Amino acid sequence: MIRGASNGEPPPPPSEVLKPDGITPEGLTIALQRGGHLSRGRVERVVVESSRATLLSTVARLRLEYSPGTDAQLPARLFLKASHPDPKPELVASSLKEVAFYETVARLMPHAIVPHCYDVARDPGAGIFHLLLEDLAETHFIVTEWPLPPTVEQCERIIDAYARFHAVWWNDPRLGVQVGTFMDEAALGQWREHFQARFAGFVDRLGDRFSPGRRRIYERVIASWWKLLGRYRSREHLTLVHGDAHVWNSMYPRAPATDSVRLIDWDAWRLDLGVQDLAYMMAVHWYPERRRRLETTLVRRYHEGLLTHGVTGYDFGALWLDYRLSVVWQLRVPVWQSSVKLGPWIWWSHLERVLQAFEDLGCEELLD
């Protein structure tokens, strides 16, 4: 789709929130001006090179042409992430959470960890939003085709990216004040009640496909809820985590010698143990052979990365215990995914893999 600047009478002002099926040069001009990137000139023409719906949003790649005399260094391409045309009500909050990330967190971070955001807008009442982001397609690529895991070298680079990101926010005094929110006791108790209800529905759905032994593991986790939350409630050695850190949310550089991995899709970010992201990446998504072969080496590499980037007072023994604890918490993932009506093609294998990790790592020792 190609859309040029209007001639004659000026068009009516575009709505603040951009929609992929209604992109105009005027709307992009306003968005770039609002983001502080366009002080002279305007967008004259926009080509929507591709557009598709994902689980949470609609994404589009845009090619822009500017009027003569426009500010230098403006991007010729942008990546638009906007509201899903038919969103699942239970997932709208996740989309708006990513908007909050780019509004409040991304701008405080060092360059080259997340895509640069040129503009963000939302209408919470209508549940719609847009993010106008750096288009990384020419410099980066999705690290591998789902469900294939990355190479070992690629895994190492991804682990390095998370170590760098987590170290930025490690024990930062802005956590829970300016950046994110810590759950209080009431919220933690409500979270437990919600999980119990979701788990009851999960058991009913699976029937005899969910063995009594596995059910007892989950029941023990629920019984141990407050003990397991001890690390979180201590507020020590916590950071900002991605929350959906599978490897397909990593953009790998085409020139790894001079560029770095970018982390994308921030709809699940929260304040937590940094190794929650590693447990989600490996215990939930990797089959046992690969996880057993690489897990300890990559967790050690992550620890070394934290130390390199300035984290102190957190030895590997403490980190490894936190990693095992994080694997326990990953048992929630397939239950939640089933409860929001994602397909079994997503969560059934997750259930098998994370239970195997739970057993391999002796996580039952951490329960009451």
Secondary structure, DSSP 8 states (H G I E B T S, - for coil): -EEE---SS------SS--GGG--HHHHHHHHHHTT--SSS-EEEEEEEEEEE-SSEEEEEEEEEE-TT--TT--SEEEEEEE-SS--GGGHHHHHHHHHHHHHTGGGS-TTSS--EEEEEEETTTTEEEEEEE--TTTEEESS-TT----HHHHHHHHHHHHHHHHHHTT-TTBTTTB-----HHHHHHHHHHHHHHHHHHHHHHGGGS-HHHHHHHHHHHHTHHHHTHHHHHT-S-EEE-S---GGGEEEESSTTT---EE---TT-EEE-THHHHHIIIIITS-HHHHHHHHHHHHHHHHHHHHHTT--S--HHHHHHHHHHHHHHTTHHHHHHHHTT--HHHHHHHHHHHHHHHHHTTGGGG--
